Amino acid sequence: MASSLRITRGVSSALIGSRRRFPFVGAFCVLSTLSISSLSSSSFRSGCAQSFSVVPLFRSSSKASSLSIKMEESSKNVPSIVVYVTVPNREAGKKLANSIVQEKLAACVNIVPGIESVYEWEGKVRSDSEELLIIKTRQSLLESLTEHVNANHEYDVPEVIALPITGGSDKYLEWLKNSTRN
């Protein structure tokens, strides 16, 4: 993908014996440090990711406010979110991603391989290899999506972190709306 997209850190699941069971905090830390506004349209060539302009995370600006207002006023779009869920491996990620899209709980799920999660659990700092699901959906589906993840994830306490989409490509956001349940 783009050379400007470098994921270097993450925080997530824990161990009980040799079985990983309890995720803690996840890749929220990872992607929040990216300069998303530096991604170019050539960064997205395949899959469900499409070119869109994004306001860098955790920065308030008048541009962010105007994008949010534009999205709310558009009848083609609905309030939308990106949800992060970490999984222990590719197989678990594909299984969960497929069930989420089949149930129309999300329009698209990206699976990002090779993240390393560092976290504290039971008084010890631990480290695990995981994969990150980046889920694009309607804000109104967060509760149903969370219930689905909880019921179908092998962790007892899976990570589910949602961030608002404050704007983007009208065509993509309309596709997101049309690809998910009401």
C-alpha positions in Angstrom: 0.0 0.0 0.0 1.2 3.6 0.4 4.6 4.1 1.9 3.2 6.9 4.0 1.0 4.3 5.8 3.2 2.8 8.5 1.6 1.1 11.5 4.2 0.8 14.3 2.3 0.2 17.5 -0.9 -1.2 18.9 -2.4 -2.4 22.2 -4.8 -5.3 22.6 -5.5 -8.8 23.7 -4.3 -10.6 26.8 -3.3 -14.1 27.8 -4.7 -16.6 30.2 -2.3 -19.5 30.2 -1.4 -20.1 26.6 -4.8 -19.0 25.3 -5.4 -15.4 24.4 -8.7 -14.3 25.8 -9.1 -10.7 26.8 -8.3 -7.8 24.5 -7.6 -4.6 26.2 -7.3 -1.5 24.2 -6.4 -1.8 20.6 -5.1 -0.3 17.4 -7.0 2.9 18.2 -3.6 4.1 19.3 -2.0 2.8 16.1 -4.1 4.6 13.5 -4.7 7.8 15.5 -1.0 8.6 15.1 -1.2 8.4 11.3 -1.3 11.5 9.2 -4.3 10.3 7.3 -4.6 13.6 5.4 -1.3 12.8 3.7 -2.8 9.7 1.9 -3.2 10.3 -1.8 -5.8 8.9 -4.1 -3.1 6.6 -5.5 -2.9 5.0 -2.1 -6.2 3.3 -2.7 -6.4 1.1 -5.8 -8.4 -2.0 -4.9 -10.8 -3.5 -2.4 -13.5 -1.4 -0.8 -11.2 1.5 0.1 -11.7 4.4 -2.1 -10.2 7.9 -2.3 -11.6 10.3 0.2 -10.5 13.4 2.1 -10.2 12.9 5.8 -9.5 15.3 8.6 -6.6 14.1 10.8 -7.9 12.4 13.9 -8.0 14.3 17.3 -7.7 17.7 15.7 -10.6 20.1 15.8 -10.9 22.5 13.0 -13.4 24.5 11.1 -12.8 22.2 8.1 -13.9 19.2 10.3 -17.1 21.1 11.3 -18.0 22.0 7.8 -17.5 18.4 6.6 -19.7 17.2 9.4 -22.4 19.7 8.5 -22.2 18.8 4.8 -22.6 15.1 5.6 -25.6 15.7 7.9 -27.3 17.9 5.3 -26.9 15.4 2.4 -29.9 13.1 2.0 -27.7 10.5 0.2 -25.7 9.8 3.4 -26.3 8.7 6.9 -24.1 9.3 10.0 -21.3 6.8 9.6 -18.5 5.3 11.7 -15.2 3.4 11.4 -15.0 0.6 14.0 -11.7 -1.1 15.1 -11.8 -4.7 16.2 -8.6 -6.8 16.7 -8.5 -10.5 16.1 -5.9 -13.1 16.9 -5.2 -14.3 13.3 -6.2 -14.1 9.6 -8.7 -17.0 9.8 -10.6 -15.5 12.7 -10.5 -12.1 11.0 -11.9 -13.4 7.7 -14.6 -15.4 9.4 -15.8 -12.4 11.5 -15.5 -10.0 8.6 -17.6 -12.2 6.3 -20.3 -12.6 8.9 -20.4 -8.9 9.5 -20.8 -8.1 5.8 -23.3 -10.9 5.2 -25.5 -9.6 8.0 -25.3 -6.2 6.4 -23.9 -4.8 9.7 -21.1 -3.1 7.6 -20.5 -2.2 4.0 -16.8 -3.1 4.1 -14.2 -4.7 6.5 -10.5 -4.2 5.8 -8.2 -6.8 7.4 -4.8 -5.3 8.3 -2.2 -8.0 9.0 0.8 -7.9 11.2 0.0 -5.5 14.0 1.8 -6.0 17.3 -0.2 -5.3 20.4 1.5 -4.3 23.6 -0.6 -4.1 26.7 -0.7 -4.6 30.5 -2.6 -7.6 31.8 -2.6 -9.0 35.3 0.3 -6.8 36.3 2.5 -7.8 33.4 3.3 -6.1 30.1 2.6 -8.5 27.3 2.9 -8.5 23.5 0.9 -10.4 20.9 0.7 -10.5 17.1 -2.8 -9.7 15.9 -4.7 -8.5 12.9 -6.9 -5.4 12.8 -10.4 -5.2 11.3 -11.3 -1.7 10.1 -15.1 -1.8 9.7 -17.1 0.9 7.9 -20.8 1.1 8.9 -23.7 3.3 9.9 -23.6 4.9 13.4 -27.1 3.4 14.0 -25.7 -0.1 13.6 -23.0 0.2 16.3 -25.0 -1.6 19.0 -26.0 -4.5 16.7 -22.4 -4.7 15.4 -21.0 -4.8 18.9 -23.5 -7.6 19.9 -22.5 -9.5 16.8 -18.8 -9.2 17.5 -19.3 -10.2 21.2 -21.3 -13.3 20.1 -18.9 -14.4 17.3 -15.4 -13.5 18.7 -13.1 -15.9 20.5 -12.1 -13.3 23.0 -14.3 -12.9 26.1 -14.0 -9.1 25.9 -13.3 -8.2 22.3 -12.1 -4.7 21.4 -14.8 -2.6 19.7 -13.8 1.1 19.3 -15.9 3.4 17.1 -14.8 6.7 15.5 -17.1 9.1 13.5 -16.7 9.6 9.8 -17.1 13.4 9.5 -17.0 13.5 5.7 -15.6 11.9 2.6 -16.5 10.9 -0.9 -20.3 11.3 -1.4 -20.3 8.3 -3.7 -18.5 6.1 -1.2 -20.7 7.2 1.7 -23.9 6.6 -0.4 -22.6 3.1 -1.2 -21.9 2.6 2.5 -25.6 3.6 3.3 -27.0 1.4 0.5 -24.8 -1.6 1.5 -26.0 -1.8 5.1 -29.3 -2.5 6.8 -31.5 0.3 8.0 
